[in-house]
Amino acid sequence: MSEKNVAPQQNAEQVGDPSEFRQIRLDKLTEMQANGQDPFVITKFDVTANTAQCREMFAEAEAEMNASLPEDISEEDKKAAVEKLNEQFRVTIAGRMMSRRKMGKANFIDVRDREGRIQGYVRLDDVGEESFNSFRKWDIGDIIGVEGTLFRTRSGELSVRAYKITLLSKSLKPLPEKFHGLTDRDTRYRQRYVDLIMNEDVRDTFVKRSKIIAAIRSWLDAQGFLEVETPMLVSNAGGAAARPFETHYNALDEDVKLRISLELYLKRLIVGGLEKVYEIGRVFRNEGVDTRHNPEFTLMELYQAYTDYYGMMDLTENMFRHVAQTVCGTTLVPYGDVMIDLGKPFERITMIDAVKKYAGVDFDAIPDTAAAKKIADEKGVHYEDRHEKGDILNLFFEEFVEENLIQPTFVMDHPVEISPLTKRKPDKPDYVERFELFITAREMCNAYSELNDPIDQRKRFEAQEELIKKGDDEANHIDEDFMNALEIGMPPTGGIGYGIDRLVMLLTNSQSIRDVLLFPTMKSLDNNTASNAAESEEE
């Protein structure tokens, strides 16, 4: 038998009226139910192997068989050995029928499960006339079970020769056309379930995402970190410069917010003596949507007592290298048209030196805010009246430096004005012990030598309160319970926050955050015009 030169047949449903073909499928279902063949009454189906296991065990047995055959074996004896091998592997698989190639009293089908696809060979003489006639009425997209034996066709394709077939679930809507898949971006994001069926690379991305998070957990656990969970609903959303989502807690009749960060609760645990803690969880920021931002995203923060931001640099570099090697099998990672090298030591540069390098401005030589605003005017850097020298240094960094940081680069020593929770540098108190890691011109993480001086921390919070009065809705309110924790005493601590979605983007070569979120935030379909406008703006 051979599937050679047998082309998949065109599915008329892919070019006709979807509502008409849905009705045809409904009619088929009604007929099945009337004949006592309702697929939806099936509650369990015992699968003995997935597609990957089929390929692995058959290839291994095939190699052993070939190695044991004498060199002068006759064709007849070799054929007998192959048939014996085939009968040895009786399997039961299940998955979605993705295509069908009809050859009279035999059909070749493609069955896809989570691990991949395998060919099925369904022949009238093997399954019986009644089953074969029922099978001929099944549709592309139906979920089926196949019991049979593994064999290779003449062209070498591993297949399951069916002896029993079962319809497990009826698909009432046609799938997109096979060879072009599902390509419309808006539809792909809204109907991720169809996207996962039709686009194998999308499925691979999300499998890899899970492996990335598992590798992070495994590595941190091995370093002695304890994974914890902290509240999502908070009365004071602090720890980052972001606008929170607000809601109301009916039972307590209190307004609450969705957390924007994990920081302040994890630091409370450091105060409590847990010493090494991390959390991976969703945070929520009431901001726009673009290729790098989604209002809800996955953040990981970790805190370690008795270390500083240099310790966080070493930890980060080692963890990124470990995760890439574990998940991708290499520390050379392609991203767009460049190759990112996570294997060599990451570059380290201060923010002042980075601005000097790429903007030609030395902020060490700028005496005060007035002089900083003057040079900003000369360079065309927009600032607000409330901005001070440190804020303007950061604006220069964003304007002139970020786009150049393609290979892994730690940017260190930020101005105190933009770092309200960070310990000052002892020899340069206008700056703090902080770094951000940039790769592909994107911030990948943000780390501090954590501020543990409660007196200094209160002054910084008070400065943030003044910014709120001036209209900054991303500044932090004073968190009195956190202040109480600091007065109990927090040891010297290093802390860091990682954007998990951006790390997944890097390791899967994905250009938009929506490509690594199973269900990204989308505008309601009731507002198509606004949705289309947002999509255009994103690009």
C-alpha positions in Angstrom: 0.0 0.0 0.0 1.2 3.6 -0.6 0.0 7.1 -0.3 2.4 8.1 -3.1 1.0 10.7 -5.5 -2.3 10.9 -3.5 -3.0 14.6 -2.9 -5.2 15.8 0.0 -8.6 16.5 -1.3 -9.9 20.1 -1.3 -12.4 20.7 1.5 -15.4 22.4 0.0 -16.1 23.9 3.4 -13.0 26.1 3.1 -14.5 28.0 0.1 -18.2 28.0 0.8 -20.6 29.6 3.2 -19.6 28.6 6.8 -23.2 28.7 8.1 -24.4 26.3 5.4 -21.6 23.8 6.3 -22.2 24.1 10.0 -25.8 23.1 9.3 -24.6 20.1 7.2 -22.5 19.0 10.2 -25.4 19.4 12.5 -27.5 17.3 10.3 -24.8 14.6 10.4 -24.7 14.7 14.1 -28.5 14.4 14.3 -28.4 11.4 12.1 -25.6 9.8 14.2 -27.6 10.4 17.4 -30.7 8.9 15.8 -28.7 5.8 15.0 -27.3 5.5 18.5 -23.9 6.8 17.5 -23.8 10.0 19.6 -20.1 10.9 20.1 -20.9 13.2 23.0 -22.0 10.3 25.3 -18.4 9.0 25.3 -16.8 10.0 28.6 -13.5 8.2 28.5 -11.1 6.8 25.9 -8.0 4.9 26.9 -4.9 6.2 24.9 -1.8 4.0 25.1 0.6 6.2 23.3 0.9 9.7 21.9 2.4 10.4 18.5 5.9 11.2 19.8 6.0 7.9 21.8 4.8 6.0 18.7 7.7 7.4 16.7 10.3 6.8 19.4 9.4 3.3 20.3 9.0 2.2 16.7 12.3 3.7 15.6 14.1 2.1 18.5 12.7 -1.4 17.8 13.3 -0.9 14.0 16.9 -0.1 14.6 17.3 -3.2 16.8 15.7 -5.4 14.2 17.9 -4.1 11.4 21.0 -4.6 13.5 20.0 -8.2 14.2 19.3 -9.2 10.5 22.1 -11.1 8.7 23.6 -9.3 5.7 22.6 -12.0 3.3 18.9 -12.1 4.4 16.4 -12.8 1.6 13.7 -10.3 0.7 11.1 -12.8 1.8 12.6 -13.3 5.2 13.1 -9.5 5.6 9.5 -8.9 4.8 8.5 -11.5 7.4 10.7 -9.8 10.0 9.1 -6.4 9.2 5.5 -7.8 9.4 6.4 -9.3 12.8 7.7 -6.0 13.9 4.5 -4.3 12.8 2.3 -6.7 14.7 4.4 -6.1 17.8 3.3 -2.5 18.1 -0.5 -2.3 18.7 -1.4 1.2 19.9 -4.4 3.3 20.6 -4.0 7.0 19.7 -6.4 9.9 19.8 -6.4 13.4 18.3 -7.9 15.7 15.8 -8.3 14.6 12.2 -6.6 17.2 10.2 -6.8 15.8 6.6 -8.1 12.9 4.6 -6.9 11.4 1.3 -9.5 9.1 -0.2 -8.5 6.0 -2.2 -11.7 4.1 -2.8 -11.9 1.5 0.0 -9.0 3.0 1.9 -8.2 6.4 3.3 -5.1 8.0 4.6 -5.7 10.5 7.4 -3.6 12.8 9.5 -4.2 12.7 13.2 -2.7 15.4 15.4 -2.3 15.4 19.2 -0.3 17.6 21.5 3.0 16.0 20.6 2.6 16.1 16.8 0.9 14.3 14.0 0.9 10.7 12.6 -0.7 9.2 9.6 -3.6 6.8 9.9 -4.5 4.1 7.3 -8.2 3.2 7.4 -9.2 0.4 5.1 -12.7 -1.1 4.7 -11.4 -4.7 5.0 -9.6 -3.9 8.3 -12.4 -1.9 10.2 -15.5 -3.5 8.7 -18.1 -2.1 6.3 -20.3 -0.5 9.0 -17.5 1.3 10.6 -16.0 2.4 7.3 -19.3 3.8 6.0 -19.7 5.8 9.2 -16.1 7.0 9.0 -16.7 8.3 5.5 -19.2 10.8 6.9 -16.8 12.2 9.5 -15.3 15.7 8.9 -11.9 17.4 9.1 -11.6 18.7 12.6 -13.4 15.8 14.3 -11.7 14.3 17.3 -11.2 10.6 16.8 -9.6 7.5 18.4 -7.6 4.9 16.3 -6.6 1.5 17.5 -4.2 -0.4 15.3 -0.6 -1.4 14.6 2.4 0.8 13.6 4.0 0.3 10.2 5.9 2.2 7.5 4.4 2.8 4.1 6.5 2.2 1.0 7.5 5.9 1.1 8.8 5.5 4.7 5.9 7.3 6.5 5.2 5.9 9.9 1.5 5.2 10.1 -1.2 3.5 12.2 -3.0 0.7 10.4 -6.5 1.0 11.9 -8.5 -2.0 13.1 -10.9 0.1 15.2 -11.9 3.7 14.8 -14.1 5.8 17.2 -15.6 9.3 16.8 -15.0 11.0 20.2 -16.2 14.5 19.5 -18.0 16.1 16.5 -16.6 19.4 15.1 -19.5 21.6 14.1 -17.4 24.4 12.5 -14.9 23.9 9.7 -11.2 24.6 10.4 -9.3 27.2 8.3 -7.8 26.0 5.0 -4.9 23.6 5.8 -2.1 24.9 3.7 -2.4 28.6 4.6 -3.5 28.0 8.2 -4.9 30.8 10.3 -3.0 34.0 9.4 -5.2 37.0 10.4 -3.5 38.3 13.5 -6.7 39.6 15.2 -8.5 36.3 14.7 -5.4 34.4 15.9 -5.3 36.3 19.2 -9.0 36.1 19.8 -9.4 32.5 18.8 -6.2 31.1 20.2 -7.7 27.6 20.3 -8.0 27.6 16.5 -4.5 29.2 16.2 -3.1 26.3 18.3 -4.8 23.8 16.1 -3.6 25.2 12.8 -0.2 26.7 13.5 2.4 24.3 14.9 4.9 27.0 15.6 2.4 28.7 17.9 1.9 25.5 19.8 5.7 25.1 20.1 6.0 28.6 21.5 3.7 28.0 24.3 5.2 24.6 25.1 8.6 26.3 25.3 7.1 29.0 27.5 6.1 26.4 30.1 9.5 24.8 29.8 11.2 28.2 30.4 9.2 28.8 33.6 9.8 25.3 34.8 13.6 25.8 34.2 13.6 29.0 36.2 11.8 27.4 39.1 14.1 24.4 39.0 17.2 26.6 39.0 16.0 28.9 41.8 14.9 26.0 43.9 18.4 24.5 43.6 19.8 27.8 44.8 17.8 27.6 48.0 15.0 30.0 47.1 11.5 29.5 48.4 8.6 30.1 46.1 5.7 32.0 47.8 2.4 33.7 47.0 1.4 37.2 47.9 -1.9 39.2 47.6 -3.2 40.4 44.2 -5.9 42.6 45.7 -4.2 45.4 47.8 -5.1 48.6 49.4 -1.9 50.3 48.3 -0.4 49.3 45.0 3.2 50.1 45.3 6.6 48.9 44.2 6.6 50.3 40.7 5.8 53.5 38.7 2.5 52.5 37.1 -1.2 53.3 37.2 -3.2 50.6 39.0 -6.6 49.1 38.1 -9.1 49.9 40.8 -12.1 47.9 42.1 -14.3 47.6 45.1 -14.4 44.9 47.7 -18.1 44.5 48.6 -17.8 42.4 51.7 -15.6 45.0 53.4 -17.0 48.0 51.6 -13.5 49.1 50.6 -11.9 50.3 47.5 -8.9 48.1 46.5 -6.4 47.9 43.7 -4.9 45.1 41.6 -1.2 44.8 42.3 1.3 46.5 40.0 4.3 44.8 41.6 5.3 42.0 44.0 8.0 43.9 45.8 6.6 45.2 49.1 5.1 42.0 50.3 8.2 39.9 49.4 10.3 42.4 51.3 8.1 41.8 54.3 9.0 38.2 54.0 12.7 39.1 54.1 12.0 41.0 57.3 10.3 37.8 58.6 13.5 35.9 58.1 12.8 33.8 55.0 16.0 35.2 53.4 15.6 33.9 49.9 12.1 34.2 48.3 10.6 34.5 44.8 7.2 34.7 43.3 6.0 34.2 39.7 2.6 35.8 39.1 0.4 38.1 37.2 0.5 41.9 37.8 -1.8 44.5 36.4 -0.9 47.9 35.1 -3.5 50.3 33.6 -1.5 51.3 30.6 -1.6 51.0 26.8 -1.2 47.9 24.6 1.7 47.6 22.2 4.3 45.0 21.0 6.0 45.2 24.4 3.2 45.8 26.9 0.0 44.1 28.0 -2.1 45.4 30.9 -1.7 42.0 32.7 1.6 40.2 32.4 3.8 37.7 34.2 6.3 39.1 36.6 8.9 37.3 38.7 10.5 39.0 41.6 13.1 37.5 44.0 14.8 38.8 47.1 17.9 37.6 48.8 19.2 38.7 52.2 22.9 39.6 52.7 23.7 40.4 49.1 23.6 43.5 46.8 23.0 44.4 43.2 26.3 42.9 42.1 25.0 39.6 43.6 21.8 40.0 41.5 23.9 40.6 38.4 25.7 37.3 38.9 22.5 35.5 39.6 20.8 36.9 36.6 23.6 36.1 34.2 23.8 32.5 35.4 20.1 32.0 35.4 19.6 33.3 31.8 22.5 31.2 30.6 21.1 28.1 32.4 17.5 28.6 31.0 18.7 29.1 27.4 20.9 26.0 27.5 18.2 23.9 29.2 15.3 25.0 26.9 17.0 25.9 23.6 20.1 23.6 23.9 22.4 26.6 23.3 23.3 30.0 24.6 23.3 31.5 21.1 19.8 32.7 20.6 18.5 34.0 17.3 16.3 37.1 17.5 15.1 38.7 14.3 18.2 39.2 12.2 20.7 39.1 15.0 22.2 36.4 17.2 22.1 37.1 20.9 25.1 35.6 22.8 24.1 34.7 26.4 27.2 32.6 26.8 29.8 35.3 27.1 30.0 37.8 30.1 27.3 40.4 30.0 28.5 44.0 29.5 28.3 46.3 32.5 28.1 50.1 32.1 26.8 53.0 34.3 23.9 55.1 33.1 26.1 58.1 33.0 28.8 56.4 30.9 26.1 55.0 28.6 24.7 58.5 28.0 28.2 59.9 27.5 28.9 57.1 25.0 25.8 57.4 22.9 24.6 61.0 23.4 27.9 62.7 23.9 26.7 64.4 27.2 28.6 64.0 30.5 26.1 64.4 33.3 28.9 64.3 35.8 29.9 67.7 34.4 26.3 69.1 34.7 26.0 70.9 38.1 22.3 71.1 38.6 18.7 70.8 37.3 18.8 74.1 35.5 21.9 73.1 33.6 20.4 69.7 32.8 17.3 71.4 31.4 19.4 73.7 29.3 21.3 70.8 27.6 18.0 69.0 27.2 16.6 72.0 25.3 19.7 72.0 23.1 19.4 68.3 22.3 15.6 68.3 21.7 14.8 66.1 24.7 11.3 66.9 26.1 10.9 67.1 29.8 8.3 68.3 32.3 8.6 71.2 34.8 8.7 68.8 37.7 11.7 66.9 36.4 15.0 67.2 38.1 18.5 66.4 36.9 18.2 62.7 37.5 14.9 62.5 35.7 16.5 64.3 32.7 19.5 61.9 32.7 17.0 59.0 32.4 15.2 60.8 29.5 18.5 61.1 27.7 19.1 57.4 28.3 15.7 56.5 26.8 16.2 58.8 23.9 19.8 58.0 22.9 20.9 54.8 24.5 18.2 52.1 24.7 18.0 51.3 21.0 21.7 50.5 20.9 21.7 47.9 23.7 21.2 44.7 21.6 23.6 42.3 23.3 23.1 41.6 27.0 24.1 44.8 28.9 23.7 45.7 32.6 23.0 49.4 32.9 24.0 50.4 36.4 23.8 53.3 38.9 20.5 55.1 38.2 19.7 58.6 39.6 17.9 58.6 43.0 15.0 60.6 41.6 13.7 57.6 39.6 14.5 54.9 42.2 12.4 55.5 45.4 13.1 52.0 46.9 16.8 51.7 46.2 19.9 52.1 48.4 22.1 55.1 47.6 25.7 54.6 46.5 27.8 55.5 49.6 30.3 57.4 47.5 27.8 59.1 45.2 24.5 59.7 47.1 22.7 61.3 44.1 22.7 57.8 42.5 21.6 54.4 43.7 22.8 50.8 43.5 20.4 49.7 40.7 20.7 48.0 37.4 18.5 47.2 34.4 19.4 44.4 32.0 18.8 45.3 28.3 18.7 42.7 25.5 17.5 43.5 22.0 16.9 47.1 23.1 14.4 45.9 25.7 14.5 46.0 29.5 14.5 42.5 30.7 14.8 43.0 34.4 15.3 45.7 37.1 17.3 45.1 40.3 18.4 47.0 43.4 20.5 46.9 46.5 17.3 47.3 48.5 16.7 50.3 50.6 16.5 49.1 54.2 16.9 52.5 56.0 13.3 53.3 57.3 14.1 57.0 57.8 15.4 57.4 54.2 12.6 55.3 52.9 10.0 57.5 54.5 11.6 60.6 53.0 11.5 59.0 49.6 7.8 58.0 50.0 7.0 61.6 51.1 8.7 62.8 47.9 6.5 60.5 45.9 3.4 61.9 47.7 4.5 65.4 46.5 4.7 64.0 42.9 1.1 62.7 43.3 0.0 66.2 44.3 1.6 67.5 41.1 -0.3 65.1 38.9 1.9 62.1 38.7 -0.6 59.2 38.9 2.2 56.6 38.7 4.0 57.7 41.9 3.8 55.6 45.1 1.7 56.4 48.2 3.3 55.8 51.6 2.7 52.2 52.7 2.6 52.4 56.5 2.6 48.7 57.1 5.7 48.3 54.9 7.3 51.2 56.8 6.5 49.3 60.1 8.2 46.2 58.7 11.3 48.2 57.8 11.4 49.6 61.4 11.3 46.0 62.7 14.5 45.7 60.6 15.4 44.3 57.2 18.9 43.0 56.5 21.0 44.2 53.5 19.1 42.7 50.6 19.4 42.3 46.8 16.2 42.2 44.8 15.2 41.9 41.2 12.1 41.8 39.0 12.0 40.0 35.7 9.5 40.4 32.8 8.8 36.7 32.1 6.9 37.5 28.9 9.9 39.4 27.5 12.3 36.5 28.3 9.9 34.1 26.5 9.9 36.5 23.6 13.7 36.4 23.4 14.0 32.6 23.7 11.2 32.0 21.1 12.2 34.7 18.7 8.8 36.4 19.1 8.4 40.0 18.1 5.3 40.9 20.0 4.2 40.2 23.6 0.9 39.0 22.2 2.6 36.1 20.5 3.7 34.7 23.9 0.4 35.3 25.8 -2.2 32.6 25.3 -5.0 35.2 25.6 -3.7 38.7 25.2 -5.9 41.7 26.1 -8.1 42.6 23.1 -10.7 45.3 22.6 -14.3 44.1 22.5 -15.6 43.0 19.2 -18.5 45.5 19.9 -15.9 48.2 19.2 -14.3 47.1 15.9 -13.3 50.5 14.8 -11.4 51.3 18.0 -9.9 47.8 17.8 -8.6 48.3 14.3 -7.2 51.7 15.2 -5.4 50.2 18.2 -3.9 47.5 16.0 -2.6 50.1 13.5 -1.1 52.1 16.3 0.7 49.0 17.7 2.5 48.6 14.4 
